[in-house]
């Protein structure tokens, strides 16, 4: 059911996804073709905010913080899986993999490589602060617009 809290949560996590995407891009090799990287991450932020963070409101202060961090954790997980899958598909079209199992293994291999980029302190800080603020703003929206 659409609520103001779900809308606010979706917008907040989309902003977190945008900020982290813009922080990740300079850390990747110069030859990286980003293509749909930023719009795809924003779309994932919208979906994760709507489904995960926006669903749980009126939990109190600490519940809101946990809710925001959980939403960011889900966003990071799906971001890594989707971006790894997208890159695997691109490599599979260039016949890099010899079979479907090797391609599926490639998703996880690529996702782990992308996760290493996210281990920079600035990116972790953006994710944690963005998650906390998203949870608190969503909680506030849930209380204001019932």
PyMOL commands that set and color helices and strands:
alter all, ss='L'
color gray80, all
select helices_A, chain A and resi 4-25+37-53+61-93+100-117+121-144
alter helices_A, ss='H'
color red, helices_A
deselect
rebuild
show_as cartoon
